Amino acid sequence: MGIFNFFRKDTTNEPFVDSPLRDNWYQASSYWPSSFALVTTVSEDGETNIGPYQLTFPFEVIGGRTMMIISRQGSNTDLNVKRTQKCALNFVEFNKRDLKKIVGLGYPGQTTEEKMQDNPYTLVDSPTPGRASDGQRFPKILKEAFQVYECKLDVDQPIRDDGKTPEYLILNIENILLKETWAKNIEQGTNKMPNMPITFGFRDGARFWFTEIKRPFWFPTPTDKGPKEESILYEANRLDPENVQFTREACKQLTGVPRPFIKTVLKGIIKRAKEEGVAEVDEEYVIKINKERQS
């Protein structure tokens, strides 16, 4: 029986048994499938280093925009980030040929020069003004990436730095770079997803497990649960959070807009609000706009 047929076995009626809490428990004691980032940093020799990291998570998502990386103490990435305070998190699409070399990039104990001899990616300068590779702080990014987070170490928010493994690094996201296709996909209403590889991590002391996502699918947001304006409020206040925010009462006025058109309507309101210097769209403002459109 193949390994994938094994995982399809119906285990509903099996009893639960204890799994010992080993080191690296998320791999050695359980299953934790997730995406991963290829973190580029600058070595002491001024060369760009690539370190693959499964344990990269969004940390602050509303008031702040930060990521957390859990790294081995004294790794190339750990030392480089602490020294330069800069890094870039590169996300690539599925390519089975390259995955084997990604495993090599994460092997501990190698110098940057040693590991980069078998690097499958093309290193290029960041297009962000002031972030071109300088051999001191700013690393190159991966041309093959579809998405890059350019980050700075948040030195004011350390998490338990006790000199032991692992290291917890909080990174402020300074820029998010997307290839044009994927940027348009977000702006025009997401209708597809990148084919990101998923890792199950290092297992049994001998193997790294990966998988490819099948075609992503979606379900519509329920319209019969909770206040009807809730999803509109959520969408509205994500579009331009620095300049224009919507009140709940304003969003109640928009519940009659067909769902496929709500984003277009919200963008139109935001555009006008910015032109008129309105930072908070309230119920009265939406009623005024509606009356003008109907006249």
Stockholm file with secondary structure:
# STOCKHOLM 1.0

chainA/1-295         MGIFNFFRKDTTNEPFVDSPLRDNWYQASSYWPSSFALVTTVSEDGETNIGPYQLTFPFEVIGGRTMMIISRQGSNTDLNVKRTQKCALNFVEFNKRDLKKIVGLGYPGQTTEEKMQDNPYTLVDSPTPGRASDGQRFPKILKEAFQVYECKLDVDQPIRDDGKTPEYLILNIENILLKETWAKNIEQGTNKMPNMPITFGFRDGARFWFTEIKRPFWFPTPTDKGPKEESILYEANRLDPENVQFTREACKQLTGVPRPFIKTVLKGIIKRAKEEGVAEVDEEYVIKINKERQS
#=GR chainA/1-295 SS CCHHHHHTSCCTTSCCCCCCCCTTHHHHTSCCCBCCEEEEEECTTSCEEEEEESCEEECCCSSSCEEEEEECTTCHHHHHHHHHCEEEEEECCCCHHHHHHHHHHTCTTCCHHHHHTTCCSCEECCSSTTCSCCSSSCCCEETTCSEEEEEEECTTCCCCCCSSSCEEEEEEEEEEEECHHHHHHHHTCCCCCCCCEEEEEEETTTEEEEEECCCCCCCCCCSSSSCTTHHHHHHHHHHSTTTCEECHHHHHTTTTSCGGGHHHHHHHHHHHHHHTTCSEECHHHHHHHHHHHHC
#=GC SS_cons         CCHHHHHTSCCTTSCCCCCCCCTTHHHHTSCCCBCCEEEEEECTTSCEEEEEESCEEECCCSSSCEEEEEECTTCHHHHHHHHHCEEEEEECCCCHHHHHHHHHHTCTTCCHHHHHTTCCSCEECCSSTTCSCCSSSCCCEETTCSEEEEEEECTTCCCCCCSSSCEEEEEEEEEEEECHHHHHHHHTCCCCCCCCEEEEEEETTTEEEEEECCCCCCCCCCSSSSCTTHHHHHHHHHHSTTTCEECHHHHHTTTTSCGGGHHHHHHHHHHHHHHTTCSEECHHHHHHHHHHHHC
//
